[in-house]
Amino acid sequence: MNLHLDWAGVLTGQPLQWIISGFLTTVWVTLAGTVLATLLTVLLLALRLAGGRVGRGLVAVWVSLFRNTPLLVQLLFWYFAAWNVLPQAFRQYVNDDHAFSILPGDVWWFTPEFLSSAWALGLFTAAFLVEEIQSGLHAVPKGQTEAARSQGFSELALFRHVLLAQGLKNAWQPVVGQYLNLMKLSSLATGIGFAELTYQTRQIESYNAHALEAFAIGSALYLLLGLVMSVLFNAPLWWRAQRQADMVARREVQHDR
């Protein structure tokens, strides 16, 4: 059996436009989901630390709900069920054409598919980020917490000025892993007809039967995006480590003099 790969069937004409559009759509929904997940995580951590028993209970329910149900089910719920509960006027407004809805790369963000996907990804990922960062907070020495409280720090001030930065440092690699997982899980949004990268590669397969080439290109683009995200998220740590190494080297030189 001879395997003949026709890359021109994927990298030219309409299929190429679909690949580019799907990739850019994946980038934008990943960015939107990441921002939403980050904001929700900060709010949930603050509620857990300063909300008393009720706050801790609400966060526990949130985490249990979103961690223990499949993301695809959540996507289907937000798109087919929750969306139809919204006011008719709002749904009609979203379905209308708006100039502000077009992102660079001709990606439309103010649509039911994009909003439902970003919302589901943000909620799902936040439930995991809360637990990852909570583990990092637990690794902060208790003496620092006691010292801050003795200085009159409120729970929110303690969280903001003492715990958060150190907790993030302790849990940074698992946190980055969750953001990368968000990007990869965006492929499930094809289940609601969202035209991201996986959706477009499947469309190419239906269009000209170049399934192997289309999914190979799609996989390569997911890998590329994951590598770029990993570099960007870890760049501050690398820069800080290099800066500390330079400071140590300067001190050693001064000491030798």
Backbone as CSV, one residue per row, in Angstrom:
resi,resn,N_x,N_y,N_z,CA_x,CA_y,CA_z,C_x,C_y,C_z
1,MET,0.848,-1.193,0.000,0.000,0.000,0.000,0.878,1.235,0.000
2,ASN,0.724,2.077,-1.017,1.493,3.301,-1.120,0.719,4.460,-0.515
3,LEU,1.383,5.184,0.363,0.761,6.326,1.008,1.149,7.590,0.257
4,HIS,0.166,8.258,-0.287,0.415,9.484,-1.041,-0.228,10.657,-0.310
5,LEU,0.618,11.568,0.131,0.134,12.741,0.853,0.070,13.944,-0.084
6,ASP,-1.085,14.559,-0.137,-1.287,15.721,-0.997,-1.469,16.949,-0.115
7,TRP,-0.340,17.577,0.260,-0.398,18.721,1.158,-1.049,19.935,0.500
8,ALA,-0.997,19.993,-0.815,-1.624,21.122,-1.513,-3.130,21.136,-1.296
9,GLY,-3.700,19.962,-1.027,-5.135,19.908,-0.771,-5.541,20.506,0.559
10,VAL,-4.540,20.820,1.409,-4.812,21.417,2.711,-4.227,22.826,2.824
11,LEU,-3.101,23.036,2.176,-2.362,24.281,2.342,-2.572,25.267,1.205
12,THR,-3.613,25.089,0.429,-3.951,26.039,-0.634,-5.462,26.249,-0.653
13,GLY,-5.868,27.341,-1.243,-7.280,27.601,-1.488,-8.142,27.680,-0.233
14,GLN,-9.362,27.206,-0.376,-10.327,27.265,0.718,-9.887,26.506,1.959
15,PRO,-9.315,25.290,1.827,-8.856,24.580,3.030,-7.842,25.377,3.842
16,LEU,-6.926,26.069,3.191,-5.944,26.882,3.914,-6.639,27.998,4.683
17,GLN,-7.629,28.624,4.072,-8.382,29.674,4.762,-9.098,29.115,5.990
18,TRP,-9.636,27.916,5.869,-10.297,27.297,7.015,-9.297,27.005,8.139
19,ILE,-8.116,26.514,7.772,-7.091,26.212,8.779,-6.687,27.483,9.522
20,ILE,-6.427,28.546,8.787,-6.008,29.807,9.410,-7.117,30.353,10.304
21,SER,-8.345,30.334,9.791,-9.474,30.830,10.572,-9.669,30.016,11.851
22,GLY,-9.586,28.690,11.735,-9.755,27.837,12.911,-8.661,28.044,13.932
23,PHE,-7.428,28.200,13.471,-6.314,28.420,14.394,-6.473,29.741,15.139
24,LEU,-6.791,30.809,14.428,-6.960,32.111,15.071,-8.145,32.099,16.031
25,THR,-9.209,31.391,15.659,-10.359,31.276,16.557,-9.971,30.549,17.835
26,THR,-9.173,29.490,17.713,-8.685,28.763,18.890,-7.833,29.675,19.772
27,VAL,-6.990,30.482,19.162,-6.144,31.409,19.930,-7.006,32.387,20.724
28,TRP,-8.006,32.964,20.071,-8.820,33.977,20.739,-9.701,33.384,21.829
29,VAL,-10.296,32.218,21.589,-11.148,31.639,22.632,-10.293,31.161,23.800
30,THR,-9.061,30.724,23.522,-8.143,30.361,24.602,-7.803,31.574,25.446
31,LEU,-7.529,32.687,24.794,-7.227,33.919,25.529,-8.418,34.365,26.371
32,ALA,-9.611,34.339,25.789,-10.809,34.742,26.526,-11.064,33.815,27.709
33,GLY,-10.951,32.519,27.493,-11.157,31.564,28.582,-10.115,31.705,29.674
34,THR,-8.871,31.998,29.294,-7.799,32.172,30.272,-8.050,33.383,31.158
35,VAL,-8.438,34.494,30.556,-8.724,35.709,31.336,-9.886,35.466,32.287
36,LEU,-10.956,34.863,31.780,-12.123,34.592,32.624,-11.770,33.633,33.754
37,ALA,-11.027,32.574,33.453,-10.649,31.608,34.484,-9.784,32.254,35.559
38,THR,-8.887,33.145,35.161,-8.018,33.823,36.125,-8.821,34.716,37.064
39,LEU,-9.730,35.499,36.505,-10.552,36.382,37.332,-11.427,35.574,38.292
40,LEU,-12.038,34.513,37.800,-12.886,33.685,38.651,-12.076,33.009,39.755
41,THR,-10.863,32.604,39.438,-10.024,31.941,40.438,-9.677,32.881,41.572
42,VAL,-9.324,34.114,41.240,-9.004,35.098,42.280,-10.221,35.346,43.170
43,LEU,-11.402,35.493,42.562,-12.622,35.715,43.340,-12.950,34.523,44.228
44,LEU,-12.786,33.322,43.696,-13.099,32.123,44.473,-12.125,31.936,45.632
45,LEU,-10.853,32.239,45.400,-9.876,32.124,46.477,-10.159,33.144,47.575
46,ALA,-10.493,34.359,47.168,-10.827,35.389,48.157,-12.066,34.980,48.952
47,LEU,-13.064,34.411,48.272,-14.278,33.971,48.957,-13.973,32.834,49.913
48,ARG,-13.120,31.923,49.518,-12.767,30.804,50.391,-12.022,31.279,51.631
49,LEU,-11.150,32.272,51.474,-10.332,32.721,52.593,-11.051,33.716,53.497
50,ALA,-11.929,34.535,52.912,-12.545,35.611,53.699,-14.053,35.471,53.829
51,GLY,-14.629,34.444,53.245,-16.083,34.321,53.263,-16.630,33.478,54.386
52,GLY,-15.754,33.034,55.280,-16.229,32.235,56.401,-16.703,30.861,55.950
53,ARG,-17.527,30.249,56.795,-18.020,28.902,56.498,-18.887,28.885,55.252
54,VAL,-19.707,29.911,55.092,-20.578,29.969,53.909,-19.742,30.080,52.637
55,GLY,-18.744,30.960,52.670,-17.885,31.131,51.502,-17.151,29.857,51.138
56,ARG,-16.601,29.197,52.136,-15.901,27.941,51.875,-16.847,26.886,51.318
57,GLY,-18.081,26.871,51.830,-19.056,25.906,51.334,-19.430,26.167,49.886
58,LEU,-19.618,27.440,49.531,-19.963,27.780,48.146,-18.840,27.403,47.183
59,VAL,-17.612,27.676,47.585,-16.476,27.327,46.723,-16.364,25.811,46.582
60,ALA,-16.593,25.091,47.661,-16.525,23.626,47.604,-17.569,23.071,46.636
61,VAL,-18.786,23.630,46.665,-19.834,23.190,45.742,-19.440,23.501,44.307
62,TRP,-18.909,24.716,44.094,-18.466,25.131,42.757,-17.432,24.150,42.213
63,VAL,-16.402,23.902,43.007,-15.310,23.029,42.568,-15.817,21.632,42.284
64,SER,-16.643,21.118,43.161,-17.168,19.764,42.983,-18.023,19.657,41.727
65,LEU,-18.841,20.673,41.486,-19.743,20.650,40.334,-18.981,20.659,39.021
66,PHE,-18.048,21.592,38.885,-17.394,21.762,37.589,-16.239,20.796,37.363
67,ARG,-15.645,20.280,38.425,-14.568,19.305,38.257,-15.096,17.909,37.946
68,ASN,-16.316,17.628,38.363,-16.826,16.255,38.283,-17.896,16.061,37.226
69,THR,-18.026,17.028,36.321,-18.911,16.849,35.175,-18.104,17.071,33.906
70,PRO,-18.357,16.300,32.848,-17.570,16.433,31.618,-17.717,17.818,30.993
71,LEU,-16.623,18.319,30.456,-16.665,19.641,29.837,-17.614,19.668,28.647
72,LEU,-17.664,18.598,27.886,-18.571,18.579,26.735,-20.018,18.725,27.178
73,VAL,-20.370,18.085,28.282,-21.728,18.224,28.816,-21.982,19.669,29.234
74,GLN,-20.996,20.299,29.844,-21.142,21.699,30.242,-21.313,22.599,29.020
75,LEU,-20.536,22.348,27.975,-20.671,23.130,26.746,-22.069,22.999,26.167
76,LEU,-22.553,21.773,26.116,-23.900,21.548,25.586,-24.947,22.230,26.454
77,PHE,-24.754,22.217,27.768,-25.715,22.859,28.664,-25.762,24.366,28.423
78,TRP,-24.574,25.013,28.399,-24.557,26.467,28.240,-25.100,26.899,26.882
79,TYR,-24.817,26.098,25.851,-25.205,26.521,24.503,-26.667,26.199,24.176
80,PHE,-27.114,25.019,24.550,-28.461,24.606,24.159,-29.514,24.875,25.232
81,ALA,-29.115,24.895,26.499,-30.094,25.066,27.573,-30.052,26.474,28.160
82,ALA,-28.926,26.832,28.770,-28.844,28.127,29.453,-29.031,29.286,28.490
83,TRP,-28.508,29.143,27.270,-28.632,30.243,26.308,-30.100,30.576,26.024
84,ASN,-30.939,29.571,25.963,-32.350,29.800,25.642,-33.132,30.393,26.802
85,VAL,-32.532,30.413,28.002,-33.198,31.023,29.153,-32.968,32.530,29.193
86,LEU,-31.935,33.001,28.487,-31.632,34.424,28.477,-32.751,35.204,27.796
87,PRO,-32.888,36.497,28.121,-33.946,37.304,27.496,-33.847,37.296,25.969
88,GLN,-34.988,37.259,25.327,-35.034,37.208,23.873,-34.349,38.421,23.246
89,ALA,-34.511,39.579,23.872,-33.899,40.793,23.322,-32.380,40.690,23.310
90,PHE,-31.821,40.129,24.377,-30.362,39.976,24.435,-29.879,38.979,23.386
91,ARG,-30.582,37.864,23.251,-30.173,36.861,22.265,-30.246,37.428,20.847
92,GLN,-31.275,38.223,20.602,-31.396,38.838,19.279,-30.267,39.826,19.038
93,TYR,-29.900,40.567,20.094,-28.798,41.530,19.967,-27.481,40.827,19.661
94,VAL,-27.234,39.705,20.320,-25.998,38.955,20.070,-25.980,38.401,18.653
95,ASN,-27.126,37.960,18.156,-27.186,37.370,16.824,-27.094,38.396,15.706
96,ASP,-27.289,39.683,16.027,-27.138,40.726,15.015,-25.661,40.952,14.699
97,ASP,-25.402,41.540,13.557,-24.030,41.862,13.170,-23.579,43.138,13.876
98,HIS,-22.364,43.095,14.448,-21.795,44.250,15.135,-20.344,44.409,14.701
99,ALA,-19.963,45.646,14.420,-18.587,45.902,14.002,-17.589,45.558,15.098
100,PHE,-17.976,45.786,16.371,-17.051,45.525,17.474,-16.838,44.037,17.725
101,SER,-17.629,43.199,17.063,-17.526,41.761,17.298,-16.375,41.112,16.542
102,ILE,-15.753,41.851,15.617,-14.723,41.263,14.769,-13.351,41.491,15.386
103,LEU,-12.674,40.411,15.740,-11.322,40.463,16.272,-10.309,40.368,15.133
104,PRO,-9.041,40.751,15.377,-8.012,40.573,14.338,-7.975,39.135,13.840
105,GLY,-7.897,38.994,12.523,-7.966,37.664,11.927,-9.375,37.314,11.483
106,ASP,-10.274,38.316,11.529,-11.668,38.126,11.118,-12.367,37.051,11.951
107,VAL,-12.105,37.071,13.262,-12.742,36.143,14.195,-13.881,36.869,14.895
108,TRP,-15.067,36.293,14.844,-16.242,36.898,15.474,-16.383,36.354,16.894
109,TRP,-16.308,37.278,17.874,-16.374,36.838,19.270,-17.763,37.028,19.886
110,PHE,-18.540,37.966,19.406,-19.844,38.241,20.010,-20.893,37.376,19.333
111,THR,-20.735,36.067,19.534,-21.659,35.082,18.966,-22.006,34.074,20.058
112,PRO,-23.131,33.392,19.939,-23.480,32.389,20.961,-22.413,31.309,21.109
113,GLU,-21.827,30.886,19.994,-20.830,29.811,20.054,-19.569,30.261,20.784
114,PHE,-19.067,31.430,20.439,-17.839,31.909,21.083,-18.084,32.190,22.569
115,LEU,-19.158,32.874,22.886,-19.441,33.219,24.280,-19.658,31.970,25.125
116,SER,-20.410,31.011,24.601,-20.655,29.782,25.357,-19.367,28.997,25.566
117,SER,-18.518,28.962,24.540,-17.258,28.224,24.644,-16.323,28.864,25.656
118,ALA,-16.129,30.182,25.549,-15.239,30.875,26.476,-15.756,30.775,27.908
119,TRP,-17.057,30.903,28.081,-17.668,30.819,29.406,-17.467,29.435,30.019
120,ALA,-17.748,28.397,29.240,-17.593,27.033,29.750,-16.137,26.716,30.070
121,LEU,-15.224,27.115,29.206,-13.803,26.871,29.450,-13.315,27.606,30.692
122,GLY,-13.774,28.853,30.869,-13.365,29.625,32.037,-13.862,29.023,33.336
123,LEU,-15.137,28.649,33.369,-15.701,28.055,34.583,-15.033,26.724,34.918
124,PHE,-14.852,25.902,33.911,-14.259,24.582,34.113,-12.821,24.697,34.619
125,THR,-12.037,25.551,33.979,-10.631,25.679,34.353,-10.464,26.321,35.721
126,ALA,-11.329,27.277,36.062,-11.231,27.945,37.365,-11.384,26.952,38.504
127,ALA,-12.240,25.949,38.314,-12.444,24.954,39.365,-11.162,24.171,39.651
128,PHE,-10.342,23.977,38.643,-9.065,23.278,38.837,-7.986,24.224,39.355
129,LEU,-7.993,25.463,38.848,-6.978,26.426,39.291,-7.100,26.728,40.781
130,VAL,-8.330,26.794,41.273,-8.537,27.060,42.695,-7.804,26.035,43.546
131,GLU,-7.942,24.773,43.199,-7.305,23.718,43.990,-5.789,23.720,43.826
132,GLU,-5.307,24.011,42.618,-3.862,24.056,42.399,-3.226,25.176,43.226
133,ILE,-3.838,26.360,43.171,-3.274,27.494,43.905,-3.460,27.314,45.409
134,GLN,-4.571,26.690,45.813,-4.772,26.417,47.229,-3.657,25.537,47.771
135,SER,-3.224,24.572,46.984,-2.099,23.727,47.397,-0.836,24.564,47.553
136,GLY,-0.640,25.518,46.633,0.509,26.404,46.748,0.432,27.297,47.968
137,LEU,-0.764,27.746,48.314,-0.943,28.587,49.512,-0.615,27.805,50.777
138,HIS,-0.986,26.535,50.789,-0.707,25.711,51.966,0.786,25.513,52.179
139,ALA,1.565,25.677,51.094,3.017,25.504,51.199,3.727,26.750,51.730
140,VAL,3.010,27.863,51.845,3.607,29.075,52.416,3.826,28.851,53.909
141,PRO,5.010,29.156,54.422,5.278,28.937,55.854,4.236,29.613,56.749
142,LYS,3.755,28.889,57.747,2.719,29.428,58.626,3.210,30.633,59.418
143,GLY,4.522,30.713,59.641,5.053,31.851,60.377,4.771,33.168,59.694
144,GLN,4.761,33.183,58.354,4.478,34.417,57.634,3.020,34.833,57.821
145,THR,2.134,33.850,57.806,0.721,34.150,58.027,0.496,34.686,59.436
146,GLU,1.100,34.065,60.418,0.946,34.512,61.804,1.538,35.895,62.002
147,ALA,2.671,36.164,61.369,3.292,37.487,61.497,2.409,38.567,60.883
148,ALA,1.800,38.264,59.731,0.929,39.240,59.080,-0.306,39.519,59.924
149,ARG,-0.883,38.491,60.517,-2.061,38.691,61.355,-1.708,39.480,62.608
150,SER,-0.516,39.250,63.136,-0.106,40.002,64.326,0.092,41.483,64.018
151,GLN,0.323,41.792,62.745,0.467,43.181,62.318,-0.874,43.824,61.963
152,GLY,-1.948,43.092,62.128,-3.281,43.643,61.890,-3.805,43.461,60.480
153,PHE,-3.195,42.568,59.681,-3.669,42.320,58.316,-5.048,41.657,58.354
154,SER,-5.954,42.161,57.518,-7.230,41.478,57.345,-7.009,40.232,56.499
155,GLU,-8.038,39.382,56.424,-7.889,38.162,55.630,-7.632,38.472,54.159
156,LEU,-8.341,39.494,53.634,-8.121,39.861,52.247,-6.731,40.453,52.032
157,ALA,-6.284,41.302,52.961,-4.944,41.869,52.849,-3.881,40.786,52.969
158,LEU,-4.110,39.838,53.841,-3.188,38.711,53.989,-3.101,37.922,52.687
159,PHE,-4.258,37.686,52.095,-4.289,36.953,50.833,-3.583,37.725,49.725
160,ARG,-3.845,39.016,49.651,-3.313,39.823,48.542,-1.817,40.066,48.660
161,HIS,-1.354,40.419,49.865,0.024,40.883,50.019,1.008,39.799,50.462
162,VAL,0.508,38.718,51.040,1.419,37.716,51.592,1.272,36.372,50.889
163,LEU,0.033,35.887,50.793,-0.170,34.515,50.340,-0.163,34.349,48.822
164,LEU,-0.819,35.274,48.088,-1.065,35.045,46.672,0.222,34.895,45.868
165,ALA,1.151,35.839,46.026,2.381,35.791,45.224,3.184,34.523,45.517
166,GLN,3.316,34.182,46.791,4.084,32.988,47.140,3.353,31.710,46.746
167,GLY,2.023,31.712,46.905,1.252,30.549,46.508,1.330,30.302,45.011
168,LEU,1.286,31.384,44.225,1.414,31.246,42.781,2.782,30.690,42.397
169,LYS,3.809,31.165,43.077,5.161,30.664,42.787,5.253,29.169,43.076
170,ASN,4.671,28.746,44.184,4.718,27.334,44.550,3.945,26.445,43.569
171,ALA,2.861,26.989,43.040,1.966,26.178,42.202,2.052,26.549,40.726
172,TRP,3.087,27.284,40.327,3.087,27.861,38.977,3.049,26.804,37.880
173,GLN,3.853,25.756,37.990,3.871,24.757,36.927,2.521,24.041,36.779
174,PRO,1.861,23.604,37.857,0.508,23.049,37.690,-0.485,24.066,37.121
175,VAL,-0.331,25.342,37.494,-1.222,26.374,36.951,-1.034,26.504,35.446
176,VAL,0.220,26.548,35.011,0.498,26.610,33.576,-0.088,25.393,32.873
177,GLY,0.017,24.233,33.509,-0.562,23.025,32.928,-2.067,23.142,32.729
178,GLN,-2.753,23.797,33.654,-4.195,23.976,33.508,-4.531,24.933,32.370
179,TYR,-3.727,25.981,32.200,-3.957,26.890,31.071,-3.724,26.178,29.735
180,LEU,-2.697,25.349,29.675,-2.454,24.574,28.458,-3.599,23.588,28.218
181,ASN,-4.115,23.018,29.304,-5.247,22.102,29.174,-6.480,22.822,28.652
182,LEU,-6.660,24.070,29.061,-7.785,24.866,28.558,-7.695,24.996,27.046
183,MET,-6.488,25.293,26.558,-6.313,25.422,25.110,-6.672,24.126,24.395
184,LYS,-6.198,23.009,24.917,-6.468,21.730,24.263,-7.948,21.355,24.348
185,LEU,-8.568,21.666,25.475,-9.985,21.325,25.641,-10.898,22.192,24.781
186,SER,-10.385,23.297,24.264,-11.207,24.124,23.373,-11.649,23.335,22.145
187,SER,-10.941,22.249,21.826,-11.329,21.413,20.685,-12.701,20.773,20.884
188,LEU,-13.121,20.616,22.145,-14.433,20.027,22.407,-15.569,20.951,21.976
189,ALA,-15.260,22.235,21.795,-16.298,23.183,21.383,-16.813,22.894,19.978
190,THR,-16.126,22.026,19.248,-16.669,21.607,17.957,-18.022,20.924,18.131
191,GLY,-18.296,20.416,19.346,-19.563,19.749,19.626,-20.764,20.671,19.599
192,ILE,-20.523,21.987,19.711,-21.627,22.954,19.617,-21.545,23.762,18.328
193,GLY,-20.743,23.283,17.395,-20.643,23.955,16.102,-19.745,25.163,16.094
194,PHE,-18.852,25.252,17.080,-17.929,26.382,17.149,-16.775,26.134,16.179
195,ALA,-16.527,27.090,15.271,-15.584,26.876,14.171,-14.139,27.103,14.589
196,GLU,-13.687,26.330,15.584,-12.269,26.407,15.972,-11.463,25.424,15.116
197,LEU,-10.222,25.153,15.520,-9.310,24.413,14.657,-9.789,22.994,14.357
198,THR,-10.253,22.276,15.372,-10.717,20.908,15.137,-11.920,20.881,14.203
199,TYR,-12.837,21.809,14.388,-14.010,21.899,13.513,-13.582,22.102,12.063
200,GLN,-12.609,22.977,11.857,-12.193,23.285,10.495,-11.429,22.135,9.849
201,THR,-10.640,21.407,10.636,-9.949,20.260,10.059,-10.943,19.162,9.665
202,ARG,-11.973,19.000,10.446,-13.014,18.027,10.079,-13.760,18.486,8.820
203,GLN,-13.907,19.790,8.692,-14.582,20.312,7.505,-13.758,20.038,6.241
204,ILE,-12.434,20.138,6.361,-11.559,19.829,5.223,-11.703,18.359,4.838
205,GLU,-11.762,17.493,5.857,-11.914,16.060,5.588,-13.203,15.789,4.812
206,SER,-14.264,16.502,5.146,-15.527,16.330,4.430,-15.480,16.974,3.044
207,TYR,-14.670,18.006,2.915,-14.603,18.780,1.667,-13.825,18.043,0.580
208,ASN,-12.647,17.497,0.909,-11.839,16.860,-0.124,-11.198,15.535,0.321
209,ALA,-11.625,15.012,1.487,-11.152,13.710,1.982,-9.671,13.677,2.317
210,HIS,-9.052,14.829,2.548,-7.642,14.879,2.947,-7.559,14.852,4.478
211,ALA,-8.045,13.770,5.052,-8.137,13.696,6.510,-6.759,13.648,7.161
212,LEU,-5.866,12.820,6.655,-4.555,12.660,7.279,-3.773,13.962,7.255
213,GLU,-3.761,14.629,6.109,-3.026,15.886,6.008,-3.649,16.967,6.891
214,ALA,-4.985,17.039,6.897,-5.672,18.074,7.676,-5.421,17.907,9.170
215,PHE,-5.553,16.676,9.664,-5.362,16.467,11.093,-3.891,16.533,11.483
216,ALA,-3.002,16.227,10.551,-1.577,16.408,10.834,-1.247,17.887,11.005
217,ILE,-1.762,18.714,10.111,-1.548,20.163,10.232,-2.205,20.690,11.499
218,GLY,-3.425,20.229,11.793,-4.107,20.662,13.004,-3.340,20.298,14.259
219,SER,-2.826,19.068,14.318,-2.047,18.637,15.481,-0.782,19.464,15.634
220,ALA,-0.121,19.756,14.508,1.096,20.573,14.557,0.798,21.976,15.079
221,LEU,-0.337,22.532,14.696,-0.685,23.871,15.161,-1.037,23.878,16.650
222,TYR,-1.715,22.835,17.121,-1.965,22.726,18.563,-0.648,22.627,19.324
223,LEU,0.285,21.833,18.804,1.590,21.700,19.443,2.320,23.036,19.461
224,LEU,2.297,23.741,18.341,2.962,25.044,18.264,2.362,26.026,19.265
225,LEU,1.038,26.081,19.329,0.384,26.989,20.254,0.712,26.631,21.698
226,GLY,0.741,25.339,22.015,1.094,24.919,23.366,2.512,25.309,23.735
227,LEU,3.444,25.155,22.810,4.836,25.527,23.078,4.969,27.029,23.283
228,VAL,4.295,27.807,22.463,4.348,29.262,22.605,3.771,29.691,23.945
229,MET,2.627,29.110,24.331,2.024,29.446,25.620,2.955,29.070,26.772
230,SER,3.581,27.912,26.680,4.492,27.476,27.735,5.651,28.443,27.888
231,VAL,6.217,28.882,26.767,7.329,29.842,26.821,6.871,31.164,27.437
232,LEU,5.712,31.649,27.012,5.217,32.934,27.522,4.920,32.871,29.017
233,PHE,4.308,31.791,29.468,3.963,31.681,30.880,5.200,31.490,31.751
234,ASN,6.205,30.827,31.231,7.398,30.552,32.031,8.478,31.617,31.886
235,ALA,8.314,32.532,30.930,9.321,33.567,30.719,9.596,34.398,31.982
236,PRO,8.564,34.827,32.739,8.854,35.596,33.966,9.706,34.813,34.967
237,LEU,9.462,33.513,35.100,10.260,32.708,36.026,11.702,32.596,35.553
238,TRP,11.871,32.385,34.256,13.234,32.296,33.716,13.971,33.626,33.883
239,TRP,13.249,34.735,33.629,13.869,36.055,33.760,14.261,36.313,35.215
240,ARG,13.375,35.927,36.125,13.671,36.133,37.543,14.849,35.273,37.988
241,ALA,14.892,34.029,37.531,16.011,33.153,37.890,17.329,33.689,37.339
242,GLN,17.297,34.203,36.096,18.506,34.765,35.507,18.952,36.002,36.260
243,ARG,17.978,36.809,36.670,18.307,38.021,37.421,18.932,37.671,38.762
244,GLN,18.382,36.675,39.448,18.965,36.260,40.729,20.365,35.693,40.541
245,ALA,20.563,34.934,39.447,21.896,34.397,39.174,22.893,35.515,38.910
246,ASP,22.468,36.545,38.201,23.354,37.679,37.934,23.710,38.413,39.223
247,MET,22.715,38.559,40.108,22.977,39.235,41.385,23.980,38.447,42.228
248,VAL,23.811,37.117,42.241,24.747,36.276,42.987,26.147,36.388,42.407
249,ALA,26.232,36.403,41.073,27.541,36.504,40.424,28.207,37.833,40.755
250,ARG,27.436,38.931,40.759,28.015,40.239,41.093,28.504,40.284,42.529
251,ARG,27.723,39.665,43.431,28.152,39.644,44.833,29.447,38.854,45.005
252,GLU,29.569,37.758,44.271,30.790,36.962,44.359,31.989,37.737,43.841
253,VAL,31.773,38.498,42.746,32.864,39.300,42.202,33.271,40.382,43.185
254,GLN,32.297,41.035,43.804,32.601,42.079,44.780,33.318,41.494,46.008
255,HIS,32.893,40.290,46.403,33.522,39.655,47.564,34.976,39.298,47.266
256,ASP,35.255,38.827,46.011,36.628,38.487,45.643,37.528,39.702,45.632
257,ARG,36.962,40.862,45.307,37.758,42.087,45.305,38.116,42.536,46.718
